[in-house]
């Protein structure tokens, strides 16, 4: 379970395991750059870059979940993304949050 808030409705946090993160650094290929450049001529959504961004965020998210599982967590709260251009055409995407152990709240 992953939440951008600091709780999960219907569950209570029984243990906090600390910050977890997944980092992916990706560059555009020359073909992707040319294709995206051609798409800008038409205007609208630049699907080549949208797909690249979505794939990179997904990989960072999966790495964050893997890190949480390694610590014994069954949930991540306060999940966030951050992106930084490391150099021209190279971007780092960071997914991070707090790994926690949750259990169902009694009614």
The 8 nearest C-alpha neighbors of each residue, nearest first, counted from 0:
[[1, 74, 75, 73, 2, 7, 76, 64],
 [0, 2, 75, 74, 76, 78, 3, 77],
 [1, 3, 76, 4, 78, 77, 75, 7],
 [2, 4, 77, 78, 76, 79, 5, 1],
 [5, 3, 77, 2, 6, 76, 7, 78],
 [4, 6, 77, 76, 3, 2, 7, 78],
 [7, 5, 4, 76, 8, 2, 11, 12],
 [6, 8, 10, 9, 2, 5, 11, 4],
 [9, 7, 10, 6, 11, 104, 103, 2],
 [8, 10, 104, 103, 7, 11, 105, 102],
 [11, 9, 103, 104, 102, 8, 7, 101],
 [10, 12, 101, 104, 102, 13, 103, 9],
 [11, 13, 101, 14, 100, 99, 102, 10],
 [14, 12, 101, 100, 11, 102, 15, 99],
 [15, 13, 100, 99, 12, 16, 101, 72],
 [14, 16, 99, 17, 98, 100, 13, 12],
 [17, 15, 98, 99, 14, 70, 97, 18],
 [18, 16, 97, 98, 15, 19, 99, 96],
 [17, 19, 97, 96, 98, 20, 95, 16],
 [20, 18, 95, 96, 63, 97, 67, 66],
 [21, 19, 95, 63, 94, 22, 96, 66],
 [20, 22, 63, 62, 59, 94, 93, 60],
 [21, 23, 93, 59, 92, 20, 94, 24],
 [24, 22, 92, 59, 91, 25, 55, 93],
 [25, 23, 91, 90, 92, 22, 89, 26],
 [26, 24, 90, 89, 23, 91, 27, 55],
 [25, 27, 89, 88, 90, 28, 24, 87],
 [28, 26, 31, 88, 32, 29, 25, 89],
 [27, 29, 31, 30, 32, 26, 33, 88],
 [28, 30, 32, 31, 33, 27, 34, 26],
 [31, 29, 33, 28, 32, 34, 27, 35],
 [32, 30, 34, 28, 29, 33, 35, 27],
 [31, 33, 29, 35, 30, 34, 36, 28],
 [32, 34, 36, 30, 31, 35, 29, 37],
 [35, 33, 31, 37, 36, 32, 30, 38],
 [34, 36, 38, 32, 37, 33, 31, 47],
 [37, 35, 33, 39, 34, 38, 32, 40],
 [36, 38, 34, 35, 39, 40, 33, 41],
 [37, 39, 35, 40, 36, 41, 45, 34],
 [40, 38, 42, 36, 41, 37, 35, 45],
 [39, 41, 38, 37, 42, 36, 35, 43],
 [40, 42, 39, 38, 43, 37, 45, 44],
 [43, 41, 39, 40, 38, 44, 45, 37],
 [42, 44, 45, 41, 39, 38, 46, 40],
 [43, 45, 46, 42, 49, 38, 39, 48],
 [46, 44, 47, 48, 38, 49, 35, 43],
 [45, 47, 49, 48, 44, 50, 35, 38],
 [48, 46, 50, 49, 45, 35, 51, 31],
 [47, 49, 51, 50, 46, 45, 52, 35],
 [50, 48, 46, 52, 51, 47, 53, 45],
 [49, 51, 53, 47, 48, 52, 46, 54],
 [52, 50, 48, 54, 49, 53, 55, 47],
 [53, 51, 55, 49, 50, 54, 48, 56],
 [52, 54, 50, 56, 55, 51, 57, 49],
 [55, 53, 57, 51, 52, 56, 50, 58],
 [54, 56, 52, 58, 57, 53, 51, 59],
 [57, 55, 59, 53, 58, 54, 60, 52],
 [56, 58, 60, 54, 55, 59, 53, 61],
 [57, 59, 61, 55, 60, 56, 62, 54],
 [58, 60, 21, 62, 56, 22, 94, 57],
 [61, 59, 57, 63, 58, 62, 94, 56],
 [62, 60, 58, 64, 63, 59, 57, 65],
 [61, 63, 21, 65, 59, 64, 60, 66],
 [64, 62, 21, 20, 60, 66, 61, 65],
 [65, 63, 67, 61, 66, 62, 68, 60],
 [64, 66, 62, 68, 67, 63, 61, 69],
 [65, 67, 63, 69, 64, 68, 19, 62],
 [68, 66, 64, 70, 72, 65, 98, 69],
 [67, 69, 71, 65, 72, 70, 66, 64],
 [68, 70, 66, 67, 71, 65, 72, 64],
 [69, 71, 67, 68, 72, 66, 16, 98],
 [72, 70, 68, 69, 67, 73, 100, 16],
 [73, 71, 100, 99, 68, 67, 98, 74],
 [72, 74, 100, 99, 101, 71, 68, 0],
 [75, 73, 0, 99, 72, 1, 98, 100],
 [74, 76, 98, 1, 97, 99, 96, 0],
 [77, 75, 2, 5, 97, 78, 96, 1],
 [76, 78, 3, 4, 5, 96, 2, 97],
 [79, 77, 96, 3, 76, 95, 2, 75],
 [78, 80, 95, 94, 96, 77, 3, 81],
 [81, 79, 94, 93, 95, 82, 92, 78],
 [80, 82, 93, 92, 94, 79, 83, 91],
 [83, 81, 92, 91, 93, 90, 80, 84],
 [84, 82, 91, 90, 85, 92, 81, 93],
 [83, 85, 90, 86, 89, 91, 87, 82],
 [86, 84, 90, 89, 83, 91, 87, 88],
 [87, 85, 89, 84, 88, 90, 83, 26],
 [86, 88, 89, 84, 85, 90, 26, 27],
 [87, 89, 26, 27, 86, 90, 84, 85],
 [90, 88, 26, 86, 87, 25, 85, 84],
 [91, 89, 84, 85, 25, 24, 83, 26],
 [90, 92, 24, 83, 82, 23, 84, 25],
 [93, 91, 82, 23, 22, 81, 24, 90],
 [92, 94, 22, 81, 80, 21, 59, 82],
 [93, 95, 80, 21, 60, 59, 20, 79],
 [96, 94, 20, 79, 78, 19, 93, 63],
 [95, 97, 78, 77, 19, 18, 76, 75],
 [98, 96, 18, 76, 17, 75, 19, 77],
 [99, 97, 75, 16, 67, 17, 72, 74],
 [100, 98, 15, 72, 74, 16, 14, 75],
 [99, 101, 72, 14, 73, 13, 12, 74],
 [102, 100, 12, 11, 13, 10, 99, 73],
 [101, 103, 10, 11, 104, 12, 13, 100],
 [104, 102, 10, 9, 105, 11, 101, 106],
 [103, 105, 10, 9, 11, 102, 106, 8],
 [104, 106, 103, 9, 10, 102, 11, 8],
 [105, 104, 9, 103, 10, 11, 8, 102]]
